[in-house]
């Protein structure tokens, strides 16, 4: 008997018992759908972490002013300015094997006024290196020039959120904004960055030359004399050892600040790459655990197929005996029942993929979670479903093939 004839007989047998076939496929459908949903949600979580890493800037490390101790009590991070512009330039100059760039930053916050509109936001005094360190491009306009840094020019670059709230759909270029009574001319608009890992809006920001922030807006005489800053943002060399780079930065700053071995650091280091990598690893492990749990449904579905196929073999014993009596070989019987099991698995797998894809999109829409459907996950689910059909269908098929024609015909 040729393969096509065997396939036709197998499919006809499945059509005769439609309800039983549908119930048999149910376990596979649920299992595949669950796997697709879990992989999609896990892939979306990893993609979100990767986007956050990109939004912060590749291989980013931050140095903050100290948490100094006063009479036994520690102040908050950044409460005192213990690092300076010179520290930033020294890091970039003396650690070229570990550091690709370093940018000093002064931070403040306040109300920005433009015409009849106003918006409360954070502002930063930066140098041209800041844009390279943060991998931040402009949507329109231009960056600060060195002459504007040297002369504390009254210019600013705004984020998308600030531009939208102050100017709506109009271009903010060459428009005037006022912050703490200081007028600034907008010369650029930053490309959108989205949200930070903490959920804050990275586009809700205004940048100005660091000298403008220090001398005109903040007006801090002590800061001007010491050239102190609130933080230094460091871009590490691509592919380098971030932990080793962190140790080198710490050692250099301790030397520059003349700290003794028994003294605590007067600065705080945060390696954002390691923090985000740990978060990505956690999301990957969670996705794998969820996929493993969902795979149990596939196992249960496979066992269901084996049980139903065993029942089918018992019910169709006389049919098997009759087919063997008229010339069907054991291999034909084995092939028929294997085709039935694989067909049930594949159809269940395809329906599960459709339901899983729809379920993933629905979860993403309702819960606001990112989802990422991949062709690899789909192929894996189909392959897994087919493998289950072969694995759990082989035993009943072999039982059917090994029946004695005479005993099968005698079966009541």
HELIX and SHEET records of a PDB file:
HELIX    1   1 UNK A    3  UNK A   16  1                                  14    
HELIX    2   2 UNK A   18  UNK A   56  1                                  39    
HELIX    3   3 UNK A   85  UNK A   94  1                                  10    
HELIX    4   4 UNK A  129  UNK A  133  1                                   5    
HELIX    5   5 UNK A  146  UNK A  150  1                                   5    
HELIX    6   6 UNK A  160  UNK A  167  1                                   8    
HELIX    7   7 UNK A  210  UNK A  212  1                                   3    
HELIX    8   8 UNK A  213  UNK A  218  3                                   6    
HELIX    9   9 UNK A  221  UNK A  226  1                                   6    
HELIX   10  10 UNK A  242  UNK A  256  1                                  15    
HELIX   11  11 UNK A  272  UNK A  315  1                                  44    
HELIX   12  12 UNK A  317  UNK A  325  1                                   9    
HELIX   13  13 UNK A  330  UNK A  367  1                                  38    
HELIX   14  14 UNK A  375  UNK A  401  1                                  27    
HELIX   15  15 UNK A  405  UNK A  410  1                                   6    
SHEET    1   A 9 UNK A 138  UNK A 141  0                                        
SHEET    2   A 9 UNK A 182  UNK A 190 -1                                        
SHEET    3   A 9 UNK A 155  UNK A 158  1                                        
SHEET    4   A 9 UNK A 205  UNK A 209 -1                                        
SHEET    5   A 9 UNK A 117  UNK A 126  1                                        
SHEET    6   A 9 UNK A  99  UNK A 114 -1                                        
SHEET    7   A 9 UNK A 231  UNK A 236 -1                                        
SHEET    8   A 9 UNK A  60  UNK A  65 -1                                        
SHEET    9   A 9 UNK A 267  UNK A 271 -1                                        
SHEET    1   B 2 UNK A  69  UNK A  70  0                                        
SHEET    2   B 2 UNK A  73  UNK A  74 -1                                        
SHEET    1   C 2 UNK A  83  UNK A  84  0                                        
SHEET    2   C 2 UNK A 228  UNK A 229 -1                                        
SHEET    1   D 7 UNK A 138  UNK A 141  0                                        
SHEET    2   D 7 UNK A 182  UNK A 190 -1                                        
SHEET    3   D 7 UNK A 155  UNK A 158  1                                        
SHEET    4   D 7 UNK A 205  UNK A 209 -1                                        
SHEET    5   D 7 UNK A 117  UNK A 126  1                                        
SHEET    6   D 7 UNK A  99  UNK A 114 -1                                        
SHEET    7   D 7 UNK A 176  UNK A 179 -1                                        
END                                                                             
